[in-house]
Amino acid sequence: MSDEESAVQAATSEPAAGAVASRADVVLRVEDLVVDFPVAHHGPKRAVDHVSLEMRAGEILGIVGESGSGKTTMARLVAGFLQPTSGAVLLPRPDGTLGARRTTRGHRDVQMVFQQSAVSMNPRMPVWKVIGEAYSPNRWMSKGRVVPKRRDGADGVTLESAVKAQLRRVGLPESYATKRAAELSGGEKQRVAIARALAPRPVIIVCDEPVSSLDVSIRAVILNLFERLRDELGMALFFISHDISVVAHLADRVVVMHDGKAVESGTAREVIDNPQDEYTRRLIAAVPSLERISLGEGRREATPRTAPLLGSLPRPALNVPGTNPPTAR
């Protein structure tokens, strides 16, 4: 077992500070969301097409689909990086009701973990500053500075203590606080990104393909970490992936997206065991499986079995980031 995996498994779990929200509480409601991107000389390209969904506190909602299906556009809408063409993203307000964002600069109750964590942090910055930015955005940082009082009413603590607590929570030693981001491995950077997302104590964490760039062993450790943090802190995860096997392992409910539309939704077991849409069946069939075939004298060979996904080829000249490629001619 690698040192990186041991660090996570040996991490001490900290109890959540404050009461965990009931899973019956709705923390996200997306109503008839439409997003169009302009394409020069070809009119707008629809990336999200009248999608509606709901997520409850403590729930892991998996959004799955192939590249260009609109998953990342949905993630950026929920995180507040994009504004919809029409429809609404409703989030919790201080009085407990749901409402639209009151600012175009995001919502501290919603944080995001990116696919490439390395590009979301300054490689020359020490880890304590990377995480500390989430406590004191756009402010001068000092290890001895007292961070603002937390939402649960607990007394403020120093920035150094808060950062070390988050490092322990994601399974990294406290000594990593003084390391620079460039010194960390891919899995360690992703855990620092998760610690930074946890710092404002969000209600929702948007995870955009957070394990696709990691090797298989570390991927399993990070997925287990997400599940443990959900159980400890009661937060909801808006989990984006192109790999339906990852979503099936982690998510409580699954939404399958294709060509900007939500073509199927339900509990993970319902969608995997009894898919209703043809596209969902193709996604499941495309997951490689290993079949042992006897070759005589005890020799065996692992043969991948896949079913191709049918679809049109992209036209690079017209492809817009975050959207489906146009139909090839």
VMD Tcl script that draws the C-alpha trace (Angstrom):
set ca {
  {0.00 0.00 0.00}
  {1.36 3.42 -0.93}
  {2.07 6.15 1.63}
  {-0.65 8.24 0.01}
  {-3.32 5.58 0.56}
  {-2.13 4.92 4.11}
  {-2.44 8.61 4.97}
  {-6.12 8.61 4.09}
  {-6.96 5.34 5.78}
  {-5.08 6.33 8.94}
  {-6.75 9.74 9.16}
  {-8.67 10.49 12.31}
  {-12.30 11.27 11.81}
  {-13.59 14.46 13.38}
  {-17.23 14.77 14.39}
  {-19.22 17.40 12.57}
  {-19.50 20.66 14.45}
  {-23.16 21.48 14.84}
  {-26.25 19.61 13.88}
  {-26.36 17.76 10.58}
  {-29.25 18.79 8.35}
  {-32.07 16.36 7.81}
  {-31.87 14.56 4.48}
  {-35.47 15.56 3.86}
  {-34.38 19.19 3.44}
  {-34.17 20.30 -0.19}
  {-30.91 22.21 -0.72}
  {-30.98 22.58 -4.51}
  {-33.79 22.94 -7.00}
  {-33.15 23.39 -10.73}
  {-36.22 24.54 -12.64}
  {-36.52 24.20 -16.42}
  {-32.91 25.19 -17.03}
  {-31.83 26.21 -20.52}
  {-28.34 27.30 -21.60}
  {-27.49 28.46 -25.13}
  {-23.95 29.29 -26.25}
  {-23.42 31.59 -29.24}
  {-21.64 30.05 -32.22}
  {-20.42 32.45 -34.90}
  {-22.29 32.15 -38.20}
  {-24.31 29.18 -36.96}
  {-26.69 30.56 -34.33}
  {-26.82 29.45 -30.69}
  {-25.88 25.96 -29.58}
  {-28.06 24.52 -26.82}
  {-25.92 22.90 -24.11}
  {-28.66 22.34 -21.50}
  {-32.19 21.73 -22.70}
  {-35.03 22.25 -20.16}
  {-33.49 20.28 -17.28}
  {-35.23 20.15 -13.89}
  {-33.95 18.32 -10.81}
  {-33.88 18.45 -7.03}
  {-31.29 17.51 -4.41}
  {-31.69 17.00 -0.67}
  {-29.31 17.54 2.22}
  {-26.81 14.72 2.67}
  {-27.58 13.26 -0.74}
  {-25.08 12.31 -3.44}
  {-26.61 13.09 -6.81}
  {-24.69 11.61 -9.73}
  {-24.84 13.32 -13.14}
  {-23.56 10.96 -15.82}
  {-23.17 11.13 -19.57}
  {-20.60 11.14 -22.35}
  {-18.39 14.12 -23.17}
  {-20.47 16.98 -24.54}
  {-23.71 15.88 -22.89}
  {-23.99 19.07 -20.77}
  {-22.70 17.74 -17.44}
  {-20.00 20.34 -16.85}
  {-22.30 23.14 -17.96}
  {-24.75 21.98 -15.28}
  {-21.94 21.94 -12.71}
  {-20.91 25.51 -13.57}
  {-24.50 26.69 -13.37}
  {-24.97 25.20 -9.91}
  {-21.62 26.63 -8.76}
  {-22.54 30.08 -10.10}
  {-19.87 30.37 -12.82}
  {-22.49 30.61 -15.57}
  {-25.87 32.28 -15.85}
  {-28.72 30.36 -17.52}
  {-30.44 31.53 -20.67}
  {-33.72 30.72 -18.93}
  {-34.87 28.80 -15.89}
  {-33.62 29.08 -12.32}
  {-31.14 27.59 -9.85}
  {-32.60 27.85 -6.34}
  {-30.37 27.57 -3.26}
  {-30.90 27.85 0.52}
  {-31.41 31.29 2.05}
  {-30.73 32.22 5.68}
  {-34.44 31.89 6.51}
  {-34.46 28.28 5.28}
  {-36.33 28.91 2.03}
  {-34.97 28.41 -1.47}
  {-34.24 31.36 -3.72}
  {-32.12 32.54 -6.61}
  {-28.60 33.86 -6.01}
  {-28.52 37.48 -4.96}
  {-25.07 38.00 -6.47}
  {-23.37 37.00 -9.70}
  {-20.15 36.14 -7.82}
  {-21.28 32.78 -6.52}
  {-22.66 31.43 -3.26}
  {-20.49 30.39 -0.30}
  {-22.89 27.54 0.48}
  {-21.81 25.98 -2.84}
  {-18.17 25.03 -3.40}
  {-16.50 23.19 -6.27}
  {-13.82 20.53 -6.70}
  {-12.38 20.57 -10.20}
  {-11.15 17.72 -12.38}
  {-7.63 19.13 -12.62}
  {-6.92 20.31 -9.09}
  {-3.39 21.41 -10.04}
  {-4.65 24.25 -12.23}
  {-6.93 25.56 -9.48}
  {-4.08 26.39 -7.09}
  {-0.86 28.39 -7.27}
  {1.99 25.80 -7.41}
  {4.32 28.13 -5.46}
  {1.84 28.81 -2.69}
  {2.08 26.82 0.57}
  {-0.85 24.57 1.34}
  {-1.93 26.61 4.36}
  {-2.49 29.60 2.08}
  {-4.29 27.52 -0.57}
  {-6.83 26.39 2.03}
  {-6.70 29.67 3.94}
  {-8.00 31.60 0.92}
  {-11.37 29.91 1.43}
  {-11.57 31.32 4.97}
  {-10.45 34.83 4.08}
  {-10.96 35.55 0.37}
  {-9.29 38.72 -0.89}
  {-7.82 39.44 2.55}
  {-4.33 39.50 4.01}
  {-3.52 36.10 5.51}
  {-1.57 35.29 8.65}
  {-1.39 31.96 10.48}
  {-2.33 33.68 13.72}
  {-5.34 35.49 12.31}
  {-8.70 34.47 13.75}
  {-11.02 33.19 11.06}
  {-14.65 34.40 11.05}
  {-17.10 32.70 13.37}
  {-18.47 29.55 11.81}
  {-22.07 29.15 10.76}
  {-22.78 26.74 13.62}
  {-21.92 29.47 16.14}
  {-18.62 27.98 17.32}
  {-15.94 30.39 18.49}
  {-13.43 31.51 15.89}
  {-10.03 29.78 15.78}
  {-6.72 30.79 14.24}
  {-6.21 30.21 10.55}
  {-3.36 27.79 11.26}
  {-5.57 25.63 13.50}
  {-8.44 25.69 11.00}
  {-6.19 24.62 8.12}
  {-4.64 21.78 10.13}
  {-8.11 20.54 11.09}
  {-9.12 20.41 7.44}
  {-5.94 18.55 6.51}
  {-6.67 15.93 9.17}
  {-10.23 15.66 7.91}
  {-9.12 14.74 4.38}
  {-6.39 12.38 5.58}
  {-3.24 14.47 5.21}
  {-0.66 15.10 7.95}
  {-0.59 18.55 9.56}
  {2.99 18.95 8.32}
  {1.65 19.32 4.77}
  {0.49 22.83 5.68}
  {3.98 24.17 4.96}
  {4.51 22.26 1.71}
  {4.09 23.99 -1.62}
  {1.36 22.77 -3.95}
  {3.97 21.79 -6.56}
  {5.46 19.26 -4.12}
  {2.27 17.23 -3.85}
  {1.19 14.21 -5.86}
  {-2.03 14.22 -7.87}
  {-4.04 12.51 -5.13}
  {-2.66 14.83 -2.47}
  {-3.53 17.89 -4.54}
  {-7.06 16.62 -4.95}
  {-7.39 16.18 -1.18}
  {-6.10 19.72 -0.63}
  {-8.76 20.90 -3.11}
  {-11.40 19.00 -1.13}
  {-10.13 20.55 2.13}
  {-10.39 24.01 0.55}
  {-13.96 23.28 -0.56}
  {-14.86 22.15 2.99}
  {-13.46 25.29 4.64}
  {-16.55 27.53 4.23}
  {-18.74 24.66 5.53}
  {-20.84 24.46 2.36}
  {-24.23 22.87 1.99}
  {-23.33 21.56 -1.50}
  {-20.03 20.56 -3.05}
  {-20.00 20.34 -6.85}
  {-17.53 17.68 -7.99}
  {-16.65 17.89 -11.69}
  {-14.94 14.62 -12.65}
  {-12.81 14.73 -9.46}
  {-11.26 11.26 -9.85}
  {-10.94 10.84 -13.61}
  {-7.31 12.05 -13.65}
  {-6.21 9.75 -10.78}
  {-4.97 6.18 -10.95}
  {-7.33 3.41 -9.93}
  {-6.04 2.78 -6.38}
  {-6.10 6.46 -5.39}
  {-9.47 6.90 -7.13}
  {-11.05 4.38 -4.75}
  {-9.54 6.17 -1.73}
  {-10.91 9.56 -2.84}
  {-14.38 8.12 -3.50}
  {-14.42 6.59 -0.01}
  {-13.30 9.95 1.39}
  {-16.24 11.71 -0.29}
  {-18.64 9.17 1.18}
  {-17.18 9.52 4.68}
  {-17.31 13.32 4.55}
  {-20.94 13.19 3.46}
  {-21.79 10.97 6.42}
  {-19.83 13.12 8.90}
  {-20.87 16.58 7.74}
  {-24.28 16.01 6.15}
  {-23.38 17.95 3.02}
  {-24.76 17.15 -0.42}
  {-22.56 16.19 -3.38}
  {-23.40 17.16 -6.96}
  {-21.14 14.55 -8.54}
  {-20.31 14.75 -12.26}
  {-18.78 11.77 -14.08}
  {-18.66 10.16 -17.50}
  {-18.08 6.78 -15.82}
  {-21.40 5.26 -14.82}
  {-19.64 2.60 -12.72}
  {-18.16 5.33 -10.47}
  {-21.57 6.99 -10.10}
  {-23.21 3.64 -9.36}
  {-20.72 3.04 -6.54}
  {-21.11 6.44 -4.90}
  {-24.44 8.08 -5.73}
  {-27.81 7.77 -4.03}
  {-29.63 9.00 -7.14}
  {-28.52 9.26 -10.77}
  {-29.46 11.62 -13.58}
  {-28.40 10.52 -17.08}
  {-27.76 13.37 -19.52}
  {-27.53 13.14 -23.30}
  {-27.41 15.99 -25.80}
  {-28.25 18.50 -23.06}
  {-31.36 16.65 -21.85}
  {-31.97 14.61 -18.73}
  {-33.09 11.37 -20.38}
  {-33.44 9.27 -17.21}
  {-33.31 9.65 -13.44}
  {-33.92 7.53 -10.38}
  {-32.12 5.79 -7.57}
  {-28.75 4.36 -8.50}
  {-30.03 0.80 -8.19}
  {-33.12 1.50 -10.31}
  {-31.12 3.11 -13.10}
  {-28.37 0.48 -13.17}
  {-30.54 -2.62 -12.69}
  {-33.49 -1.56 -14.82}
  {-32.54 1.23 -17.28}
  {-35.51 2.58 -19.22}
  {-33.76 4.71 -21.84}
  {-31.77 3.22 -24.71}
  {-28.91 5.67 -24.13}
  {-28.61 4.55 -20.48}
  {-28.45 0.93 -21.59}
  {-25.63 1.79 -23.99}
  {-23.71 3.61 -21.26}
  {-23.97 0.57 -18.99}
  {-22.99 -1.80 -21.80}
  {-19.94 0.36 -22.54}
  {-18.43 -0.29 -19.10}
  {-15.57 -2.78 -19.64}
  {-15.97 -6.12 -17.91}
  {-13.50 -8.95 -17.56}
  {-14.47 -12.42 -18.66}
  {-12.14 -15.26 -17.79}
  {-11.62 -17.59 -20.73}
  {-9.79 -20.87 -20.16}
  {-6.94 -21.38 -22.62}
  {-5.86 -24.80 -21.38}
  {-3.23 -25.85 -18.83}
  {-4.63 -23.41 -16.30}
  {-3.91 -20.32 -18.43}
  {-6.56 -17.58 -18.38}
  {-6.90 -14.32 -20.22}
  {-8.90 -11.23 -19.26}
  {-10.88 -10.08 -22.29}
  {-12.66 -6.72 -22.20}
  {-16.19 -6.75 -23.51}
  {-17.71 -3.44 -24.56}
  {-20.62 -2.21 -26.61}
  {-20.04 0.88 -28.77}
  {-21.90 4.12 -28.10}
  {-23.62 5.28 -31.23}
  {-23.45 8.96 -32.11}
  {-22.19 11.57 -34.51}
  {-18.58 12.64 -34.96}
  {-17.53 16.13 -33.84}
  {-16.66 18.94 -36.22}
  {-13.76 20.67 -34.42}
  {-14.23 24.00 -36.16}
  {-17.70 24.34 -34.67}
  {-17.11 22.70 -31.31}
  {-17.74 25.09 -28.40}
  {-16.23 24.23 -24.98}
  {-18.85 22.83 -22.62}
  {-21.32 21.98 -25.37}
  {-22.19 19.02 -27.57}
  {-20.34 18.85 -30.89}
  {-22.65 19.50 -33.85}
  {-23.85 16.62 -35.97}
  {-21.27 15.60 -38.57}
  {-22.20 15.69 -42.20}
}
mol new
graphics top color blue
foreach p $ca { graphics top sphere $p radius 0.5 }
foreach p [lrange $ca 0 end-1] q [lrange $ca 1 end] { graphics top cylinder $p $q radius 0.2 }
display resetview
